[in-house]
Amino acid sequence: MKVISSITELQHELANFDKEQVALVPTMGCLHEGHISLIQKAKRLADIVVVSIYVNPLQFGANEDLDNYPRTLEADIVACENEGVDFIFHPQNLYPEHGIQVGLHVDSLSQGLCGASRQGHFDGVVTVVNILFNIVQPQLAIFGEKDFQQLTIIQRMASDLHMPVEVIGAETVREEDGLAKSSRNTYLNAEQRTQAREISIALSLMQQAVAESLSLEDTLEIALAHLKKFGIQAEYLEICYTDSLQPAQSLDTDKPLRALIAAKVGSTRLIDNMPLCPTSAAKPNPEDNPLCA
Ligand code: PAF
């Protein structure tokens, strides 16, 4: 495995691979089991795996603490080495010295959910991912479903802009009690850690309610009441169409749906999501609708 910070050096190395499939796993470092599962998926699907580690200033808001974002390069290098990663790309800076003049903008897909409280965040994400795609020119790129809005937006970027890369989602990795793995879980104390699992339980309750043909309103109410019972205030709790991320009007639909939650536990903001399968969308063959499998 090579750890490379220079763009030209990385491109020089990658020029040696002509027929091989290259997969990129973009990260901001502080790698945990969720990232490892992305790397493992990349290893299964491609010949060469590049993991980028870059804390992207463009996706942090003025009130978000870029300087305190955890940086654990030494441990990240060991984790990547153990997984058989070929290259770590760890640039010092990806932007011109006096700031970037031209970036990408996301329209309505970025306006709800996490985008509502993080103005400009997804513009920063797509701009840096576009830069990384241009540098690495991967055939595949892997992103976690845990950041479902991010995954949807990046898939849409690749399709809207005809990028020659397949953007692949990887299932959320969970703790035994269901809590989605996240670097932020380390900020939780023991009591908050117990409380935090109720977010995934609320999502499972929504899956159950939908499978039992309850209405949209009742399904949302069950999850809200559950979070409230455990003292968790949701920043958002929504059922959205998977493609547009617009709030669903009804559960009587054959469009794929997703339940999504963001909530603060103590001062730690956690997000999670799960697919929903209304009975009206159930197909005799689950392969026709993998979200309902
Ligand atoms: O999910 C992340 O860690 C970041 O948003 C990403 C995709 C690496 C872009 O900086």
Residues whose N, C-alpha, C, O or C-beta is under 5 A from the ligand:
A	BS01	PAF	P26 T27 M28 Y54 N56 V125 V128
